[in-house]
């Protein structure tokens, strides 16, 4: 009897040891791949937390010891974060008021964060910068502005933000702008104001292509998604969105759009927020991996990336509680049979390819002049806005019209096979 008990104990220990060894094997391989290819995350709201908790007074906080956020320096290092698009986000309530000022202050705090911790962060604006930082064992720090309301409908403001290092603009947050509809329109809770993009919204897309700024479709309607995919000469990104077929939330990307992202060479960076992962308040790491699997099945591994939305959400999956846990998701993809090439594509190679193509489109248009035709005053008229020096005509004038006609030529299809 005793011998059978001992044998049973040995069997349990052996099975447990084998399971641990298997899991450890995938994590070990995940970390090896992350040492070869930078993990590039599309969206992190740590700057918003710095505003909420410390009013952007960086002298009051130490990112080495901060424990009230999903993101700090020890977690970044444990999570092998190679590059991060930090979100310069301000709420929709700032629209028509002080959105530009507040957004500039969020851009400023990202710059100051990099300056305060130069041993950890390297400010980056290009694909080359990302790889340079990775080779120096630093986290490349890029800026994305989350919401077109931050521009106050100004192409000049767009250009100034680009000069300050902003490399993507999310066309809307959760509110319509005077030129684009947001995702809530698709829920029926808000009316469409533009049937997607207004003529000025299309001007903006053309100017973003000329500048070399990534167009982020994470918060827009399906109509806007398709209009931008029709006209953009450069590939687009979804900086933090998941698969609609897995979780029917309007912030997620439907299959037909996933296929178009493949055809146009873009990327969908998977969001970890429970509400977008399982359409409920709870989720597990494996549920996030299901989104990766679905997108790969529908449109290929060549359009997938990571867009965790850390520090911008209140609920995260079990196993992905903060930025230090991301290697566990990479290990899960390997366990599910993803090849090394597919994993490295999702980690960072896909985003690098997109950014390089955006830079290539920018360089090909270096001879074009900036679009200086303003949005018609009637479309932005509010008690807080002056009309000084506005042209009397509300029409989109010849320079922009020509740009739109040139842009509406169908972009070449780039079917991804990774």
N, C-alpha and C positions, 0 to 999 in steps of 0.2 A: 504493500500500500504506500509506504513512505517513498519507495523508489519511483512509483508512478507520480506522486506529488512533485518530487524533485524534477522528474522529466518534464512535467507540465510547466513548472516554473522556468526551466531552461528554455522550453519552447516559446513561452511568452517573451522572455528576454531576447531570444534570437530574432523573433518576428519584429519586436520593437526596434531592435538594433538595425535590422535590415531596412525598416521603414525610415528610420532616422538617417541611415547612410544614404538612401535614395534621395531624400529631401535635401540633405547636405550636399550631395553631388550636384543637384540642379542649382542650388544657391551658389556653390563654388563656381560653376560654369557661368552663372549670371554675372557674378562679380568680375570674372575674367573678361567677359564681353564688354562690361561697363568700363573696364580699364583700357579697352581698345577703341571704343566709340563713345562720344559724349552723350549722356542722357540729357536731352533738351526738353524742358517742360514749357508748355505754351502759356501757362497762366498761373500766377501766384499773387495773392492779395496781401502779402506782408506789408507793403506801404500803406494800405488802408488801415491795417491794424495799428501801425505806428501813428497814424493820424488820430484814430479813435481813442487809443489808450494813452498817448503821450503828446498829442497835438503837434506831432512831428518834431518834438524836442529830443533829438538823438542823444544829447548829453544826459538825459534822464534814463537811458536804457543801455544795457549791454547785451548785444546779440549773442554773446558767448554763454550767457546765463539765463536769458529770458525763457520762462517756462510756460507762459500763458498763451502761446501761439503754436500753430502747427509747424512753424519754421523758425529755426535758430541755427547758429553756425555748427554746433555739434551734430544736429540732425541733418544738416546739409551734407556734412562730410560723411556721415554714416550712410546716407542715402545715395552717395556717389553722384550728386547733382552736378553735371558738367556745364550746363547753361540754363538760364532761367529768363523768361520774359516776365519781368515784374510789371504788375498792372498799375498804371496811373489812372485810378478810378475815382470819380466823384458822383454823388447821387443825381438822379434825374431831377430832383427838386431844385438843383442849381441851374437848370436850363432857363434861359432868358434872364438870368441874374448874374451870378459870379462864377459860372462854370469854368471859364477860361483861366481866371486867376487861381481858382482852387486846383485845376489840373496842372498848371505850371508849378504850383507848390508841391504836388505829388511827384512831378518830374524832378524837381529840385531835391526832394528827400531821397530819391533813388540815387541821384548823383552823390549826395552827401554820404549815403550808406556805403557806396563803393570807396569813397575817399577815407572814411573812418576805419574801414577794415580792408586795406589794400592787400593783406596777406591772404584773404579769402576771396574777394570779389575783384573782377576786372571789368570795367565798363566796356561794352561791346556794341558795335553798330553794323557788323558785317559777318558774312560766313567765315572770312579769314580770321577776324577777331575771335570768333568762337573757338576755332582750332588752336589759335595762339594761346588763348587762356587755358584750354584743355591741356596743352603741352607743358604749361607752367603749373599744372595742378591747381588751377583757380577756377572759380565758377564764373563763366562769362555772364554778364548782367546786361540784358537788353530791356527796352521799354516798349510796352504796348499801352495805348490809350484805349480804355474800355468805354466806348460810347461816343457817337457822333455829336451829341449835345455839347461835348467838351470843346468843339470848334466854334460854337456860336455861328454856324453856317458861313465860315470864312475860309476861303482857299489860302489867304495870306497866313492865317493862324495855323493851318495845316502845314504850310511850308516852314514856318518858324519852329513848330514842334519837331518836324523832321530834322532841322538844323540842330535842335537840342538833343537829338539822338533817338527820337521815337521811330520805331521800325514797324509797328502795325497799328492800325486803327480798326476797332470793332465798330461797324457802321452805326449800330444802335446799341443801347442797353435795353432796359425794359420800359422804354417810352419812345413814341414816335418823335422824329426830328422834323424840321420843316421840309425835309427832302427824302426821308426814308421811313418805311413802316417797320415796327419791331415785332418780335415773335408773339406778343400777346394778341395781336390782330388775328392770328391763326386760331387762337382759343375762342374767339368771339367776344372776349371781354373788352376789347377796344375796337373802335372803327378804323378801317383803312382810310388813310388820308391821301395816299399817292398811288394806289394800285401797285405798290412796290417802291420803285424809285421815281422821284420827280426828275424833270430835265436837269436841275442843278445837281441832284444825286448822281446822275450819269456824268456830269462834268467832273464831279469829285473823283469818280472811279478813274476817269482818264488821267486826271492830275496825279493820282496816287501811282498809277503805272509809270508816269513820266518821272516822278520823284524816286521811285524804287521803294515805295512803302507797301508792305503786305496788307492785303485787304482781308479783314477778319469778318466772317459771316456767322459768328457764333450766336448772335442774339436777334437775327433778322427773320422775316417771314420767308416762307418757301418761294414766294414770288420774287423777293429781292435776291435770294440765292440764285435762282435761275436767270434773272436779268443780268446779274454780275457775271455769272458763268458764260452767258452769251457774249458779253462785250469786253471783258478784261483780256488784255494781251498777255498778262502774267498769271501764273497759277495763284489760287486763293488758299486761305487757311480757315479752318474752324479751330480756334485756339483752345476751346474747352467745351466740347459737345460730344455726345455719345450717339448710339444707334437707336433710331426710332422704332425699328421692328422689335427690339428687345424690351424697350420701355417707351410706351406711347406718350411721351411728353413732348410738347411742341418746341422745347429747347434742343431736342435731338434731331438727327439728320436722317431723312427718309432714304430708302434704298435707291430710288431713282436718282436722287442727288448724289449719293455715294458713288454711283456709277459715273456720273458726270464729272465728279472730282477726279476719278481715275482717268477719264478721257482728257482732262485738261491739266493733269499733272499736279494737282493740289494735295492737301493733307487734312485729315480730321484727327484732332488731338483729343483723346478720350478723357472725359470728365469723370471724377470719382464721386461726385455728390450723390448720396443715396437716392435722392428724389429723381435723379436722372438715370440712375443705374438700375433700380428695381421698381421705380415709381412708388416707393414706400419709404418709411422712416428708417428701415434697417436694410443692411446689405452686407455681403461678405466679399473678400478679395476675389473669390472665384466668380462672383457675379460680374465684376469689372472685366475679368478675363473673357467672359462670355461676349462682351461687347467687342473686344479685340478679335475674337474668333469670328464673330458675325461679319464685321467689316472686312476682314480678310477673305471670307467666303464670297461676299457680294462683289467686292471691288479690288481685292488684292492687298497683300501686305505693304505694297508700295505707297499707300495713302495714309498709313496709320502713324500716330504719334501719341505722346503722353501730354495731357492737359489737366493735371490733378485738381486745380481750383482750390488748393490749400489756402487757408486763412481767408477765404471768401465764402465758405459754406459752414453750416452748423452741424452737419451730420456726415460722417465718413464711414466707409465699410470696415468691418472687423478685419484686421490684418493690414489696413492702410490708414492707420490713425494719424500719421504725420509723415513728413517728407523722408524720414529715415527708413520707412518701410517699403519704399518703391522696389528695391532689389527683390523682395519677396514676390512681387507681381511678375517681374522678369523671369524668376525661377519657375513660376507657375506656367508661363507661356512655353518655356522649354519642356516642362513636364508634359504639356499637351502636344508636344511634337513639333513646335516651331523650330525651324532650322536656325543655325547661327546667323545666316545672311538675313533672314526675315526679322529676327530679334534686333540685329544691328540697324536694320532699316527703320524699325519703329523707334528705337532708342534715339537716334539722331540723324541718321543718313538721309531719311526722307525730308526732314525739315531743312537740312543743309542743301539738298538738291533744290527745294522750292526757293529758298532764299537766294541761291546762286542764279536761278532762272529769273527771279525778280530783278536782281542786280543786272543781269544781261539785258533784260527789256529796258531798264533805265538807261544803260549805256548806249543802247541802240537809238534812243530818243534824245541824246545829249544836245542835239542841235535845235530842239524845239524850245520855244519860249514858254515861260510860265503862263498859265491861264489867269488873266487878271479881270475877267468879267464877273461881277458880283452877283449874288442871288438877288432876284427882283425884290425890291423893298416891300412890296405888298405881301410877300410870302413870309416875312420875318417881322412885320410891323407889330410892335408892342409898346406899352407906355414907357418901358425902360430903354427903348432904342431910338436914337436920333436918326434923321434922314440926311445929315450933312453930306453934300457932294455926291449923292446918289444920282445916277442918270435918270432922266424922266421916263425912259422906256423900260417896261418890265420884261421885254423879250430877251431870250438867250441870243446873244449877238453872234456875229459871223465867226469870230475866232473859235468860240466853243462849238458852234454848229459844225464847223469844219472838222474839229477834233472828234466830235461824236460820229460824224459820217465815216471818218477814217477808222475809228475804233470798231464800228459795227461790222467790219469785215470779219468773217469767222476766223477765230484763232486756230492754229493747227492742233489736231488731236494728238495727245501724248498718252497712249495707253501704257499703263505701268504693269510690268510683269513680275516685279519682285515678289 
